[in-house]
Amino acid sequence: MKIYYKQLPLIANNQANLASVDCKYIKLKGYEECEYGVYMVSYLDYKKMRQSDDPILSAMMEKYRTTIFKVTLSGMSLATTIPAADRNSVSQLTDDDIFDLLSVDDAEVSKRTFDLLVFSSRGMLSKINGSIYQYLQKVDPRKESRSRFLEYALENNFVGKMLDGLTDQEKESLVDDLLPLKEDGKIKIGLGAKVIESLVDMDIESVERSFIEKRVLQFYNESLNRNESDNVLMLQSILATYHAQSKVVHEKEIAKIIQDIKVIDSGIITENRLFHEGQSVQVHYFSNDGDGKESYRSFMQHGKVNNFGYTTIDMDSFVVMTKSIGTKTIHMLVTKPEKEADASNDILKYLREEKLTVEIVVHRGHSYHVSGTISKMKRLPGASEIAIVNLGSCTGHRYFDRFKKIAPATDVIMTRSVGSMFVNNPMIYHMNDYLLQNGNFSWDDFWAGEEKYFRTHTEFQALERFKKYINPSGGIAGQIYATYNSLKE
């Protein structure tokens, strides 16, 4: 089956928000004729077909769910300015529809859902009485999906409004949902970094900042009383990094905990970690879906159009892109999306035959494919010594701890928001040129060069999106981890 990524404008007869799917099976089930082998599925059609007794039809709709929702939400965005489409506004959605939109595991969909439910003039604020948080509890009582909504609330400084009208107990519950610091009983650095970044952006006088600080302090005291030494060190590192970044509300309590802890930066990667006998090997994983295929196409095209000077050898399931300057050579092993099933094993065989280890791993594709990249990375020769992981996906901070578990000294490029090929493509090629032209790798120097580049290449909101990427040197997650390691020694 093929899926056609075509976003259509709203049309007068209210047949708006249509996504394109392969119609060969749908056509047999008596739905309207398809044009060019494509059936245009509205959101209402999607709901009807997904609930069909026919298992194939239901499964097809589930497969195309994210794409249908992206187009639906695009139409709703237009609906906020086109009166003829008022009946399609988000205020007409049922509670089940709201949960559907919240539960799509795609950062772009989640962001649009937040914007429409909160900022649309006919959004959730016009739909409900009372607190948004109470409404979230109603549509998502099992907390299956509200975490992504709350992440965007933090990023948009919307938490204060969500606290309005709540009891103290409800406020504590909201803060706990905002602070998923623990997983399986352990404090997570990536989640801690997200909390700090949000706190730093909040007004020092804000109610939510005080509440969140107090909850982190409670986490610390609970871990201390339970003799959870590793969690204590982790929380000390989180609080020390936060204290170094900004003024704090509970200065006395936090200062007592962190005392003389020095926050550590990870600003320089030495050449011997990036090159072995003059060779630096990277593996780029592209996922086998529409986004992965488009990212692969644009990455290869960007290299050719800008004359970066790579020689390319086709290895069937992947390509080897090679460039040398002086005594240094970079090899990029780039998987072909449509050959994803074979590429991982083929690359392992190639690395063994060429007696190469891997220094850099790049993930290209949606965040829900990251787990697959992590599994593949574990099998790579030299995995525990990998120097850089580049997460081109959305909201990469969620996976920081998992990569650090494989390669404790690795630096991770992440984004706070939506990843973009218009940032990832030039950044990767520029990084390779920097590696070839220099000895040690300085994150601050490289990052300054990238910011200068994106200030003169502003198409597709590249500069705005680049600003959401986290420099591993000054990145809070990296500082927490480096500080934590220094406390363990």
RODO-2510 file (C-alpha; in nm, 4 decimals, decimal comma):
residues 489
     n   res          X          Y          Z
     1     m     0,0000     0,0000     0,0000
     2     k     0,1150     0,3505    -0,0699
     3     i     0,0208     0,6594     0,1246
     4     y     0,0004     0,9935    -0,0489
     5     y     0,1023     1,2908     0,1645
     6     k    -0,1162     1,5603     0,0113
     7     q    -0,2686     1,8374     0,2192
     8     l    -0,5786     1,9884     0,0614
     9     p    -0,7245     2,3345     0,1240
    10     l    -1,0684     2,3665     0,2778
    11     i    -1,3441     2,3478     0,0201
    12     a    -1,6832     2,5146     0,0257
    13     n    -1,9029     2,2082     0,0761
    14     n    -1,7354     2,1298     0,4095
    15     q    -1,5671     1,8132     0,2807
    16     a    -1,2594     1,9504     0,4519
    17     n    -0,9577     1,7888     0,6138
    18     l    -0,8962     1,5050     0,3701
    19     a    -0,6053     1,2621     0,3741
    20     s    -0,5094     1,0375     0,0852
    21     v    -0,4807     0,6608     0,1207
    22     d    -0,4534     0,3681    -0,1174
    23     c    -0,8097     0,2864    -0,2187
    24     k    -0,7826    -0,0594    -0,3727
    25     y    -0,9414    -0,2288    -0,0743
    26     i    -1,1711     0,0569     0,0254
    27     k    -1,3149     0,0646    -0,3263
    28     l    -1,4151    -0,3002    -0,2998
    29     k    -1,6096    -0,2230     0,0186
    30     g    -1,8500     0,0066    -0,1653
    31     y    -1,7085     0,3475    -0,0876
    32     e    -1,7094     0,6161    -0,3557
    33     e    -1,4915     0,5881    -0,6658
    34     c    -1,1253     0,6677    -0,6309
    35     e    -0,9373     0,9109    -0,8500
    36     y    -0,5860     0,8044    -0,9556
    37     g    -0,6034     0,5164    -0,7105
    38     v    -0,6488     0,7459    -0,4126
    39     y    -0,9431     0,7662    -0,1745
    40     m    -0,9877     1,0931     0,0153
    41     v    -1,0568     1,0131     0,3794
    42     s    -1,2160     1,2738     0,6040
    43     y    -1,1860     1,2530     0,9802
    44     l    -1,5470     1,1351     1,0081
    45     d    -1,4822     0,8658     0,7455
    46     y    -1,1749     0,7652     0,9432
    47     k    -1,3771     0,7165     1,2625
    48     k    -1,6465     0,5175     1,0809
    49     m    -1,3996     0,2931     0,8978
    50     r    -1,1777     0,2359     1,2001
    51     q    -1,4785     0,1052     1,3923
    52     s    -1,5783    -0,1199     1,1034
    53     d    -1,6347    -0,4897     1,1649
    54     d    -1,4021    -0,5523     0,8713
    55     p    -1,0580    -0,6126     1,0300
    56     i    -0,8606    -0,5115     0,7187
    57     l    -1,0446    -0,1812     0,6811
    58     s    -1,0059    -0,1059     1,0514
    59     a    -0,6355    -0,1890     1,0391
    60     m    -0,5852     0,0352     0,7347
    61     m    -0,7347     0,3312     0,9139
    62     e    -0,5146     0,2702     1,2167
    63     k    -0,2096     0,2552     0,9888
    64     y    -0,2946     0,5908     0,8288
    65     r    -0,4083     0,7496     1,1531
    66     t    -0,1220     0,9951     1,2014
    67     t    -0,1364     1,1253     0,8446
    68     i    -0,5150     1,1656     0,8549
    69     f    -0,4870     1,3569     1,1805
    70     k    -0,2109     1,5842     1,0476
    71     v    -0,4301     1,6860     0,7571
    72     t    -0,7355     1,7167     0,9810
    73     l    -0,5498     1,9506     1,2140
    74     s    -0,4130     2,1535     0,9223
    75     g    -0,7700     2,2058     0,8078
    76     m    -0,8755     2,3067     1,1567
    77     s    -0,5951     2,5626     1,1671
    78     l    -0,7407     2,7186     0,8522
    79     a    -1,0877     2,6900     1,0014
    80     t    -0,9963     2,9470     1,2654
    81     t    -0,9851     3,2134     0,9919
    82     i    -1,2406     3,0895     0,7358
    83     p    -1,6005     3,1466     0,8540
    84     a    -1,7439     2,8982     0,6000
    85     a    -1,5697     2,6202     0,7876
    86     d    -1,7015     2,7055     1,1342
    87     r    -1,8786     2,3712     1,1600
    88     n    -1,5388     2,2070     1,1333
    89     s    -1,3863     2,3999     1,4211
    90     v    -1,2228     2,2173     1,7070
    91     s    -1,5015     2,3235     1,9440
    92     q    -1,7248     2,0649     1,7739
    93     l    -1,5012     1,7741     1,8704
    94     t    -1,6311     1,5248     2,1239
    95     d    -1,4346     1,4155     2,4301
    96     d    -1,3426     1,0965     2,2442
    97     d    -1,2097     1,3080     1,9552
    98     i    -0,9978     1,5099     2,1982
    99     f    -0,8486     1,1923     2,3429
   100     d    -0,7819     1,0626     1,9900
   101     l    -0,5838     1,3758     1,9050
   102     l    -0,3943     1,3706     2,2335
   103     s    -0,2951     1,0077     2,1942
   104     v    -0,1303     1,0224     1,8503
   105     d     0,2384     0,9497     1,9131
   106     d     0,3707     1,2183     1,6815
   107     a     0,5236     1,5462     1,7992
   108     e     0,3846     1,7488     1,5098
   109     v     0,0315     1,6238     1,5762
   110     s     0,0728     1,6815     1,9517
   111     k     0,1879     2,0402     1,8979
   112     r    -0,0998     2,1202     1,6637
   113     t    -0,3432     1,9601     1,9074
   114     f    -0,2146     2,1814     2,1886
   115     d    -0,2301     2,4981     1,9783
   116     l    -0,5819     2,4268     1,8605
   117     l    -0,7224     2,3141     2,1938
   118     v    -0,5714     2,6090     2,3782
   119     f    -0,5134     2,8993     2,1415
   120     s    -0,7887     2,8555     1,8831
   121     s    -1,0712     3,1055     1,9319
   122     r    -1,3098     2,8100     1,9128
   123     g    -1,0826     2,5695     2,0954
   124     m    -1,1081     2,3845     2,4222
   125     l    -1,1291     2,7020     2,6302
   126     s    -1,4629     2,7766     2,4637
   127     k    -1,5749     2,4141     2,5046
   128     i    -1,5316     2,3521     2,8753
   129     n    -1,6163     2,5028     3,2081
   130     g    -1,3516     2,5062     3,4807
   131     s    -0,9890     2,3918     3,4619
   132     i    -0,8186     2,2509     3,1531
   133     y    -0,6341     2,0075     3,3783
   134     q    -0,9613     1,8755     3,5179
   135     y    -1,0795     1,8318     3,1598
   136     l    -0,7617     1,6385     3,0731
   137     q    -0,8258     1,4107     3,3696
   138     k    -1,1750     1,3498     3,2342
   139     v    -1,0742     1,2594     2,8758
   140     d    -0,7570     1,0746     2,9775
   141     p    -0,8123     0,9297     3,3265
   142     r    -0,5367     0,6687     3,2853
   143     k    -0,2731     0,9316     3,1977
   144     e    -0,2060     0,7548     2,8692
   145     s    -0,1603     1,0666     2,6606
   146     r    -0,1739     1,3863     2,8604
   147     s     0,2048     1,3989     2,9142
   148     r     0,2697     1,5347     2,5648
   149     f     0,0012     1,7994     2,6112
   150     l     0,1618     1,9026     2,9405
   151     e     0,5059     1,9234     2,7768
   152     y     0,3723     2,1823     2,5348
   153     a     0,1999     2,3613     2,8221
   154     l     0,5426     2,3945     2,9858
   155     e     0,7070     2,5138     2,6654
   156     n     0,4365     2,7770     2,6137
   157     n     0,4379     2,8993     2,9763
   158     f     0,0761     2,7888     3,0073
   159     v     0,1051     2,5990     3,3335
   160     g     0,0047     2,8963     3,5487
   161     k    -0,3317     2,9159     3,3749
   162     m    -0,3783     2,5427     3,4212
   163     l    -0,3241     2,5792     3,7960
   164     d    -0,6065     2,8331     3,8224
   165     g    -0,9085     2,6968     4,0046
   166     l    -0,7403     2,3789     4,1317
   167     t    -0,7351     2,2579     4,4889
   168     d    -0,3925     2,2112     4,6539
   169     q    -0,4216     1,8362     4,6034
   170     e    -0,5042     1,8842     4,2342
   171     k    -0,2093     2,1228     4,1997
   172     e     0,0230     1,8583     4,3439
   173     s    -0,1240     1,6032     4,1031
   174     l    -0,0667     1,8385     3,8085
   175     v     0,2930     1,9028     3,9132
   176     d     0,3542     1,5269     3,9410
   177     d     0,2218     1,4844     3,5865
   178     l     0,4501     1,7665     3,4737
   179     l     0,7489     1,6102     3,6487
   180     p     0,7828     1,2495     3,5384
   181     l     1,1312     1,2470     3,6902
   182     k     1,1168     0,8811     3,7808
   183     e     1,0934     0,5734     3,5614
   184     d     1,1216     0,2292     3,7184
   185     g     1,2217     0,3905     4,0470
   186     k     1,5147     0,5854     3,8982
   187     i     1,5560     0,9568     3,8397
   188     k     1,6018     1,0306     3,4661
   189     i     1,8432     1,2995     3,3475
   190     g     1,6636     1,3803     3,0246
   191     l     1,3383     1,4416     3,2088
   192     g     1,5183     1,6432     3,4756
   193     a     1,6722     1,8626     3,2060
   194     k     1,3283     1,9249     3,0567
   195     v     1,2000     2,0368     3,3967
   196     i     1,4937     2,2766     3,4487
   197     e     1,4579     2,4298     3,1021
   198     s     1,0918     2,4949     3,1752
   199     l     1,1638     2,6422     3,5180
   200     v     1,4296     2,8790     3,3845
   201     d     1,1759     3,0199     3,1371
   202     m     0,9164     3,0855     3,4084
   203     d     0,8777     3,4125     3,5950
   204     i     1,0612     3,3924     3,9284
   205     e     0,7439     3,5091     4,1028
   206     s     0,5167     3,2570     3,9335
   207     v     0,3068     3,0186     4,1389
   208     e     0,3945     2,7197     3,9222
   209     r     0,7686     2,7746     3,9622
   210     s     0,7379     2,7597     4,3397
   211     f     0,5183     2,4505     4,3236
   212     i     0,7552     2,2665     4,0899
   213     e     1,0641     2,3509     4,2959
   214     k     0,8898     2,2234     4,6080
   215     r     0,8016     1,8960     4,4378
   216     v     1,1625     1,8396     4,3237
   217     l     1,2749     1,9053     4,6826
   218     q     1,0202     1,6496     4,8013
   219     f     1,1665     1,3971     4,5550
   220     y     1,5104     1,4646     4,7032
   221     n     1,3992     1,4217     5,0649
   222     e     1,2095     1,1015     4,9793
   223     s     1,5176     0,9555     4,8082
   224     l     1,7382     1,0600     5,1008
   225     n     1,5077     0,8986     5,3565
   226     r     1,4971     0,5757     5,1517
   227     n     1,8768     0,5652     5,1158
   228     e     1,8479     0,5766     4,7357
   229     s     2,2037     0,7000     4,6947
   230     d     2,2052     0,7089     4,3138
   231     n     1,8811     0,9093     4,3009
   232     v     2,0194     1,1468     4,5646
   233     l     2,3288     1,2164     4,3518
   234     m     2,1133     1,2596     4,0422
   235     l     1,8832     1,5091     4,2153
   236     q     2,1802     1,6981     4,3593
   237     s     2,3146     1,7278     4,0038
   238     i     1,9764     1,8445     3,8738
   239     l     1,9378     2,1053     4,1487
   240     a     2,2983     2,2267     4,1155
   241     t     2,2577     2,2722     3,7395
   242     y     1,9283     2,4557     3,7916
   243     h     2,0851     2,6816     4,0566
   244     a     2,3719     2,7652     3,8194
   245     q     2,1282     2,8558     3,5414
   246     s     1,8958     3,0893     3,7225
   247     k     1,7744     3,2502     4,0403
   248     v     1,5638     3,0080     4,2431
   249     v     1,2603     3,0533     4,4634
   250     h     1,3647     2,8224     4,7486
   251     e     1,7229     2,9473     4,7696
   252     k     1,7946     2,8400     5,1282
   253     e     1,6742     2,4802     5,0855
   254     i     1,8444     2,4273     4,7493
   255     a     2,1745     2,5864     4,8568
   256     k     2,1860     2,3534     5,1581
   257     i     2,1501     2,0475     4,9317
   258     i     2,4003     2,1436     4,6628
   259     q     2,6603     2,3106     4,8895
   260     d     2,9872     2,3321     4,6885
   261     i     2,8910     2,1079     4,3964
   262     k     3,0568     2,2297     4,0753
   263     v     2,8528     2,2056     3,7560
   264     i     3,0565     2,0411     3,4790
   265     d     3,0367     2,1294     3,1072
   266     s     3,1269     1,8902     2,8262
   267     g     3,2520     2,1384     2,5696
   268     i     3,5413     1,9614     2,3924
   269     i     3,5684     1,6200     2,2267
   270     t     3,9293     1,5186     2,1672
   271     e     4,0387     1,3985     1,8247
   272     n     4,1331     1,0508     1,9466
   273     r     3,7659     0,9854     2,0322
   274     l     3,6466     1,0930     1,6870
   275     f     3,9126     0,9329     1,4639
   276     h     4,0880     0,5978     1,4844
   277     e     4,3917     0,5682     1,2600
   278     g     4,2621     0,8655     1,0648
   279     q     3,9178     0,7096     1,0032
   280     s     3,5875     0,8366     1,1467
   281     v     3,2794     0,6198     1,0866
   282     q     2,9196     0,7310     1,1155
   283     v     2,6007     0,5291     1,0798
   284     h     2,2873     0,7169     0,9696
   285     y     1,9593     0,5315     1,0273
   286     f     1,6628     0,6386     0,8094
   287     s     1,3246     0,4824     0,8860
   288     n     1,1103     0,3121     0,6236
   289     d     0,8112     0,5465     0,6197
   290     g     0,7110     0,8633     0,4374
   291     d     0,9109     1,0910     0,6657
   292     g     1,2206     0,8701     0,6529
   293     k     1,2114     0,8468     0,2739
   294     e     1,1725     1,2217     0,2327
   295     s     1,4523     1,2867     0,4842
   296     y     1,6811     1,0457     0,2972
   297     r     1,6021     1,2046    -0,0397
   298     s     1,6632     1,5570     0,0915
   299     f     1,9854     1,4570     0,2712
   300     m     2,1378     1,3059    -0,0420
   301     q     2,0187     1,5986    -0,2526
   302     h     2,1592     1,8554    -0,0083
   303     g     2,5043     1,7006    -0,0359
   304     k     2,4980     1,7061    -0,4171
   305     v     2,3500     2,0543    -0,4641
   306     n     2,5983     2,2118    -0,2215
   307     n     2,8996     2,0261    -0,3624
   308     f     3,0271     1,8847    -0,0330
   309     g     3,2509     1,6520    -0,2332
   310     y     3,1647     1,2993    -0,1196
   311     t     3,2270     0,9873    -0,3220
   312     t     2,9371     0,7429    -0,2951
   313     i     2,9399     0,3635    -0,3227
   314     d     2,6065     0,1791    -0,3409
   315     m     2,6016    -0,1274    -0,1147
   316     d     2,2395    -0,2228    -0,2007
   317     s     2,0785    -0,1706     0,1420
   318     f     2,2963     0,1296     0,2313
   319     v     2,5409     0,3705     0,0706
   320     v     2,8927     0,4574     0,1844
   321     m     2,9714     0,8282     0,1492
   322     t     3,3404     0,9110     0,1886
   323     k     3,5327     1,2381     0,2115
   324     s     3,8970     1,3044     0,2986
   325     i     4,0986     1,6131     0,3893
   326     g     4,4680     1,5601     0,4547
   327     t     4,5202     1,2490     0,6636
   328     k     4,1604     1,2305     0,7878
   329     t     3,8695     1,0450     0,6260
   330     i     3,5010     1,0352     0,7170
   331     h     3,2785     0,7442     0,6154
   332     m     2,9008     0,7920     0,6369
   333     l     2,7099     0,4611     0,6201
   334     v     2,3601     0,5747     0,5244
   335     t     2,0718     0,3269     0,5272
   336     k     1,8183     0,3253     0,2446
   337     p     1,4696     0,3532     0,3984
   338     e     1,3125     0,0892     0,1721
   339     k     1,5935    -0,1536     0,2646
   340     e     1,5718    -0,0831     0,6386
   341     a     1,5065    -0,4495     0,7241
   342     d     1,8402    -0,5595     0,5741
   343     a     2,0570    -0,2538     0,6277
   344     s     2,1464    -0,3053     0,9933
   345     n     2,2906    -0,6550     0,9450
   346     d     2,4572    -0,5549     0,6188
   347     i     2,6294    -0,2640     0,7907
   348     l     2,7516    -0,4891     1,0736
   349     k     2,8996    -0,7268     0,8165
   350     y     3,0669    -0,4375     0,6324
   351     l     3,2170    -0,2965     0,9545
   352     r     3,3578    -0,6373     1,0495
   353     e     3,5104    -0,6942     0,7053
   354     e     3,6656    -0,3456     0,6972
   355     k     3,7707    -0,3686     1,0656
   356     l     3,6051    -0,0363     1,1491
   357     t     3,4516     0,0977     1,4703
   358     v     3,1758     0,3594     1,4868
   359     e     3,2282     0,7065     1,6328
   360     i     2,8978     0,8798     1,5500
   361     v     2,5353     0,7608     1,5224
   362     v     2,2631     0,9675     1,3557
   363     h     1,8906     0,8961     1,3920
   364     r     1,6699     1,0318     1,1139
   365     g     1,2957     0,9879     1,1409
   366     h     1,0096     1,0208     1,3852
   367     s     1,0745     0,9825     1,7563
   368     y     0,8774     0,6572     1,7756
   369     h     1,1537     0,4952     1,5676
   370     v     1,4266     0,5879     1,8200
   371     s     1,3898     0,2621     2,0112
   372     g     1,4820     0,0767     1,6928
   373     t     1,7915     0,2926     1,6488
   374     i     1,8920     0,2248     2,0083
   375     s     1,8660    -0,1519     1,9534
   376     k     2,0812    -0,1265     1,6403
   377     m     2,3363     0,0999     1,8086
   378     k     2,3951    -0,1554     2,0858
   379     r     2,5255    -0,4040     1,8275
   380     l     2,7739    -0,1679     1,6627
   381     p     3,1480    -0,2282     1,7132
   382     g     3,2736     0,0261     1,9653
   383     a     2,9177     0,1127     2,0783
   384     s     3,0206     0,1963     2,4362
   385     e     3,2782     0,4484     2,3057
   386     i     3,0577     0,6327     2,0549
   387     a     3,1423     1,0033     2,0800
   388     i     2,8310     1,1718     1,9369
   389     v     2,4664     1,0756     1,8928
   390     n     2,2655     1,3088     1,6710
   391     l     1,8913     1,2833     1,7353
   392     g     1,7239     1,4486     1,4394
   393     s     1,3801     1,3514     1,5727
   394     c     1,1327     1,5571     1,7702
   395     t     1,1600     1,5856     2,1502
   396     g     1,4855     1,3877     2,1687
   397     h     1,5346     1,4644     2,5378
   398     r     1,3043     1,1722     2,6210
   399     y     1,5716     0,9288     2,4987
   400     f     1,8843     1,0928     2,6448
   401     d     1,9220     0,8460     2,9316
   402     r     1,8872     0,5418     2,7060
   403     f     2,1733     0,6515     2,4817
   404     k     2,3876     0,7404     2,7828
   405     k     2,3326     0,3898     2,9179
   406     i     2,4964     0,2469     2,6037
   407     a     2,7752     0,5070     2,5683
   408     p     2,8216     0,6974     2,8968
   409     a     3,0620     0,9571     2,7516
   410     t     2,8627     1,0312     2,4367
   411     d     2,7392     1,3842     2,3616
   412     v     2,3791     1,3956     2,2418
   413     i     2,2348     1,6550     2,0046
   414     m     1,8665     1,6935     2,0893
   415     t     1,5812     1,9300     2,0189
   416     r     1,3310     2,0684     2,2669
   417     s     1,0617     2,0698     2,0020
   418     v     1,0203     1,9624     1,6387
   419     g     1,3180     1,8198     1,4501
   420     s     1,3643     1,9412     1,0931
   421     m     1,5505     1,8158     0,7853
   422     f     1,6222     2,1820     0,7059
   423     v     1,8364     2,1912     1,0203
   424     n     1,9627     1,8324     1,0259
   425     n     2,0931     1,8220     0,6691
   426     p     2,3258     2,1238     0,6746
   427     m     2,4309     2,0588     1,0343
   428     i     2,5537     1,7073     0,9553
   429     y     2,7549     1,8133     0,6500
   430     h     2,8985     2,1149     0,8350
   431     m     2,9952     1,9010     1,1334
   432     n     3,1849     1,6612     0,9105
   433     d     3,3776     1,9453     0,7474
   434     y     3,4611     2,0818     1,0928
   435     l     3,5863     1,7387     1,2018
   436     l     3,8050     1,7031     0,8935
   437     q     3,9506     2,0528     0,9188
   438     n     4,0214     2,0610     1,2917
   439     g     4,1728     1,8449     1,5610
   440     n     3,9605     1,8581     1,8719
   441     f     3,5891     1,9326     1,8339
   442     s     3,4542     2,2399     2,0182
   443     w     3,0776     2,2467     2,0559
   444     d     3,0651     2,6197     2,1321
   445     d     3,2747     2,7071     1,8262
   446     f     3,0732     2,4786     1,5994
   447     w     2,7389     2,5992     1,7387
   448     a     2,8316     2,9643     1,6833
   449     g     2,9132     2,8841     1,3210
   450     e     2,5797     2,7071     1,2729
   451     e     2,3832     2,9956     1,4208
   452     k     2,5629     3,2336     1,1827
   453     y     2,4744     3,0043     0,8915
   454     f     2,1055     2,9803     0,9820
   455     r     2,0791     3,3574     1,0218
   456     t     2,1505     3,3851     0,6495
   457     h     1,9523     3,0737     0,5490
   458     t     1,6124     3,1374     0,7036
   459     e     1,3896     2,9369     0,4693
   460     f     1,1407     2,6933     0,6227
   461     q     1,1832     2,8580     0,9668
   462     a     1,5251     2,6938     0,9923
   463     l     1,6675     2,9547     1,2329
   464     e     1,3703     2,9301     1,4688
   465     r     1,3935     2,5527     1,4650
   466     f     1,7715     2,5529     1,5112
   467     k     1,7272     2,7605     1,8283
   468     k     1,5264     2,4701     1,9705
   469     y     1,8245     2,2360     1,9281
   470     i     2,0417     2,1929     2,2372
   471     n     2,4162     2,2595     2,2224
   472     p     2,5640     1,9591     2,4094
   473     s     2,8255     2,1883     2,5688
   474     g     2,5778     2,4214     2,7341
   475     g     2,2956     2,1705     2,7214
   476     i     2,1408     2,1156     3,0601
   477     a     2,1132     1,7375     3,0170
   478     g     2,4849     1,7135     2,9371
   479     q     2,5748     1,9311     3,2360
   480     i     2,3622     1,7215     3,4710
   481     y     2,5190     1,3993     3,3478
   482     a     2,8764     1,5329     3,3666
   483     t     2,8114     1,6696     3,7160
   484     y     2,6535     1,3410     3,8251
   485     n     2,9582     1,1476     3,7022
   486     s     3,1924     1,3818     3,8904
   487     l     2,9971     1,3176     4,2129
   488     k     3,0192     0,9414     4,1655
   489     e     3,3979     0,9427     4,1339
***
